[in-house]
Amino acid sequence: MGIESQNVTDYPNSNTIFMVWKLNDDPKLKDVFQQLCALVLNLNNSVFNRFPDSRASCVMGIGYEAWKKLKLPIPMPKELATFEEIKGIKHTAVSTPGDLHFHLRADNKSLIFDMAIEISNLLTPLAEGILEIHGFKYWDARSILGFVDGTENPHGDDRNYFAKIGDEDQNYKGGSYLFVQKYLHNMDAWKGLSTEEQEKVIGRSKENDIEMSDDVKPSNSHIALANVEGENGEELKIVRDNMPFGNPSTNEFGTYFIAYASTFTTTKKMLTNMFIGDPVGNYDRILDFSTAVTGTLFFVPTRDMLDDFSG
């Protein structure tokens, strides 16, 4: 029987809730965590049986400090650590706390709303919800900035290859490294640019989502810096499940960046290119309009691990 991963390779859905929780010190913590792991498995099984066409799922990630606090297996996943901020000459990929991350998605928002309630009811007595974002599909998978998001995502079998840990870490094979950032967009400044100027920031056409040729694409465009290669020139990818969010009455608009990867090294290389620049100082121009206000690394155990953790 093969390894059964959590649903890290599905495509973004119409509705999403992201939640980050901070665990308190409580003698009942271990018992409640066992119940939580069982609940996550149960929620996934339940929505699949009741609404098999809903593409609904709940994915749970665990942070470095929580792993230690919960006394989970040692050695821990090889690249699980507290994310260290990446500070460039102008912009910073900040590091913020987070013990548990939940990625809830479905075509029908009612399903994820109920899942969020069940998780919150269990965690509230001994944890603090420090972030909750309700994302939605915007037109044809565009960000609030108006450009299609996630075009560079891998497809087919490549999604498993780039999203899930392989033989390099046998103890955690099938798991995934999850990195998340909440970005807030300065829409007034962004709208002050012409469409042509916006396209140079992104590196793609706005209407048809066609990438600029290398001799035209600016070296500080988002596409130029977010696409990275390995030491031997091989293409490195992550599975993005970014979702837009917004509150028009308060003028808060943003993107929740969420990346599943077989190695955090790939995600970190992308972030370094964006915030430090390649070469140094040639940072991602999109950061002049998008500010990262959170940044946290988690490990996503397999469903088999969750079953073990549930006691």
C-alpha positions in Angstrom: 0.0 0.0 0.0 1.5 3.4 -1.1 2.0 6.5 0.9 -1.1 8.7 1.1 -0.3 12.4 1.1 -2.5 15.3 2.1 -4.1 17.1 -0.8 -1.2 19.4 -1.6 -1.3 19.0 -5.4 -4.9 19.9 -6.1 -5.6 23.1 -8.1 -6.9 26.2 -6.4 -10.6 26.1 -5.8 -13.4 28.8 -6.0 -13.4 29.4 -2.2 -10.6 29.1 0.3 -10.1 29.8 4.0 -6.6 30.0 5.4 -6.1 29.9 9.2 -3.0 30.2 11.3 -3.1 29.2 15.0 -0.6 29.7 17.9 -0.7 27.0 20.5 -0.7 27.8 24.2 1.1 25.8 26.9 -1.5 23.5 28.2 -1.4 20.1 29.8 -4.2 18.9 27.5 -2.3 20.0 24.3 -1.1 16.6 23.3 -4.6 15.0 23.7 -6.3 17.8 21.7 -3.7 17.5 19.0 -4.4 13.8 18.7 -8.1 14.7 18.3 -7.2 17.4 15.8 -5.3 15.0 13.6 -8.3 12.6 13.7 -10.6 15.5 12.9 -8.7 16.5 9.8 -8.8 13.0 8.5 -12.5 12.8 9.3 -13.3 16.1 7.6 -11.7 15.0 4.4 -13.4 11.7 4.4 -16.7 13.2 5.2 -16.7 15.9 2.4 -15.5 13.3 -0.1 -18.3 10.9 0.7 -21.0 13.5 1.0 -19.9 15.8 -1.9 -17.6 13.8 -4.1 -17.6 16.5 -6.9 -17.0 19.5 -4.6 -13.2 19.3 -4.7 -13.2 20.0 -1.0 -10.3 19.4 1.3 -8.5 20.4 4.5 -4.7 20.4 4.6 -2.9 20.9 7.9 0.7 22.1 8.3 2.8 22.1 11.5 5.4 24.7 12.4 8.9 24.1 13.8 8.1 25.3 17.4 4.9 23.3 17.4 6.7 20.2 16.3 9.0 20.6 19.4 6.2 21.5 21.7 4.1 18.5 20.7 7.1 16.2 21.0 6.6 14.9 17.5 9.1 12.4 16.0 12.9 13.1 16.0 14.7 13.7 13.8 12.2 16.1 12.4 11.8 16.9 8.6 15.3 17.9 7.3 14.3 21.5 6.3 11.7 22.3 8.9 12.9 25.4 10.8 11.8 28.8 11.9 11.8 30.9 8.8 14.5 33.6 8.9 13.6 37.0 7.3 15.2 37.9 4.0 16.1 41.5 4.0 16.9 43.4 0.8 18.0 47.0 0.3 14.3 48.1 0.1 12.0 45.2 0.9 11.9 42.5 3.5 10.4 39.0 3.5 9.3 39.1 7.2 9.2 36.2 9.5 6.1 35.8 11.6 4.9 33.1 14.1 2.6 30.2 13.4 2.2 26.8 14.9 -0.6 25.3 12.8 -1.8 26.2 9.3 -5.0 25.1 7.7 -5.8 25.3 4.0 -9.5 24.7 3.4 -10.9 24.8 -0.1 -14.1 23.9 -1.9 -16.3 25.0 -4.7 -19.1 25.5 -2.1 -18.0 27.9 0.6 -20.5 26.3 3.0 -18.2 23.2 3.2 -15.1 25.1 4.3 -17.0 27.4 6.6 -18.3 24.4 8.5 -14.8 22.8 8.5 -13.4 26.0 9.9 -16.0 26.0 12.7 -15.2 22.4 13.7 -11.4 23.1 13.8 -11.9 26.4 15.7 -14.2 24.7 18.3 -11.6 22.2 19.1 -8.6 24.6 19.2 -10.1 27.7 20.8 -9.7 26.5 24.5 -5.9 26.1 24.1 -4.8 28.1 21.1 -5.1 31.5 19.5 -6.3 32.1 16.0 -3.8 34.7 14.7 -4.7 34.9 11.0 -7.9 34.0 9.0 -8.2 34.9 5.3 -11.1 34.1 3.1 -9.9 33.8 -0.5 -11.9 33.6 -3.7 -11.3 32.8 -7.3 -11.2 36.1 -9.2 -12.3 35.9 -12.8 -10.0 33.5 -14.7 -7.6 32.8 -11.8 -6.4 36.4 -11.7 -4.9 38.2 -8.7 -6.4 41.5 -7.6 -3.6 43.2 -9.7 -5.4 41.9 -12.7 -2.9 39.4 -14.0 -3.4 35.6 -14.2 -1.7 34.0 -11.2 0.0 30.6 -11.1 0.8 30.2 -14.8 4.2 28.8 -14.0 2.7 26.0 -11.9 3.8 22.4 -12.8 1.1 20.1 -14.2 0.5 16.3 -14.3 3.1 14.1 -12.6 5.4 17.1 -12.2 3.0 18.4 -9.4 3.8 15.4 -7.3 7.5 15.6 -8.1 7.9 19.3 -7.1 5.4 19.3 -4.2 6.2 16.1 -2.3 9.3 14.9 -0.5 10.9 11.9 -2.2 13.6 9.4 -1.3 15.9 12.2 0.0 14.1 12.1 3.4 12.7 8.6 3.8 11.2 9.3 7.2 9.0 12.0 5.7 8.5 10.8 2.2 5.2 12.1 0.7 5.1 15.1 3.0 5.6 18.7 1.8 7.1 22.0 2.9 4.5 24.7 3.1 5.5 28.4 3.0 2.9 31.2 3.2 2.9 35.0 3.0 0.1 37.5 3.2 0.7 40.3 0.7 -1.1 43.6 0.8 -1.3 45.5 -2.5 -1.1 49.3 -2.9 -3.8 49.5 -5.5 -3.7 53.3 -5.8 -0.1 53.2 -6.8 -0.7 50.1 -9.1 -3.6 51.7 -10.9 -1.3 54.8 -11.4 0.7 52.7 -13.9 -0.3 52.2 -17.5 -1.1 48.7 -18.7 2.2 48.6 -20.5 4.1 49.6 -17.3 2.2 47.0 -15.3 3.1 44.3 -17.9 6.8 45.2 -17.5 6.5 44.7 -13.7 5.0 41.3 -14.2 6.7 40.1 -17.4 3.5 39.0 -19.1 0.7 40.5 -21.1 -2.2 41.4 -19.0 -5.1 40.4 -21.2 -3.8 37.1 -22.7 -1.2 36.0 -20.1 1.6 35.6 -22.6 5.2 35.8 -21.3 7.5 38.4 -22.8 10.5 37.2 -24.7 13.8 37.3 -22.8 15.1 40.2 -24.9 12.1 42.3 -23.9 11.3 41.2 -20.4 12.9 43.4 -17.8 15.4 41.7 -15.5 13.6 43.0 -12.4 10.2 41.7 -13.6 8.4 39.2 -11.4 8.6 36.4 -14.0 12.3 36.9 -14.5 13.1 36.6 -10.8 10.5 34.1 -9.5 11.6 31.5 -12.0 14.7 29.7 -10.7 17.1 27.0 -11.8 19.2 24.4 -10.1 23.0 24.2 -10.1 22.9 22.2 -13.3 20.5 24.5 -15.1 17.4 22.3 -14.3 14.1 24.1 -13.8 13.0 24.2 -10.2 9.3 24.7 -9.4 6.8 24.9 -6.5 3.1 24.3 -6.5 1.4 27.6 -5.8 -2.2 27.8 -4.5 -2.3 31.6 -4.2 -5.7 33.2 -3.6 -6.8 36.9 -3.7 -8.7 38.5 -0.9 -10.1 41.9 -0.3 -12.3 44.3 1.7 -13.3 47.2 -0.5 -14.8 49.2 2.3 -11.4 49.4 4.1 -9.3 49.5 0.9 -7.5 46.3 1.9 -6.6 44.1 -1.1 -4.1 41.3 -1.2 -2.8 38.0 -2.2 -2.2 35.0 0.0 0.9 33.4 -1.3 1.0 29.7 -0.6 3.6 27.3 -1.9 3.9 23.5 -1.5 7.4 22.1 -2.3 9.5 19.0 -2.0 12.3 21.2 -0.6 12.1 24.6 1.0 15.4 25.4 -0.7 13.6 26.1 -3.9 11.1 28.5 -2.3 13.9 30.2 -0.4 15.8 30.7 -3.6 12.8 32.3 -5.2 12.3 34.6 -2.2 16.0 35.6 -2.2 15.8 36.5 -5.9 12.8 38.6 -5.3 13.8 40.4 -2.2 17.7 40.6 -2.4 17.8 40.6 -6.2 19.7 38.9 -9.0 22.2 40.5 -9.1 22.0 42.0 -5.6 19.9 45.1 -5.7 17.9 44.1 -8.8 14.9 43.1 -6.7 11.4 42.1 -7.9 9.6 45.3 -9.0 6.3 43.8 -7.9 7.4 44.4 -4.3 7.1 48.2 -4.9 3.3 47.5 -5.0 3.0 44.4 -2.8 4.1 44.2 0.9 4.7 40.9 2.6 3.2 41.2 6.2 3.6 37.6 7.2 6.0 34.8 6.4 5.9 31.3 8.0 7.2 27.8 7.2 5.3 24.6 8.0 5.6 20.9 7.3 2.6 19.0 5.9 2.6 15.4 7.2 1.1 12.6 5.1 -2.3 11.3 6.0 -0.5 8.2 7.3 1.4 10.4 9.7 -1.7 12.1 10.8 -3.2 8.7 11.5 -0.2 7.9 13.6 -0.3 11.2 15.4 -4.0 10.7 16.3 -3.0 7.9 18.7 
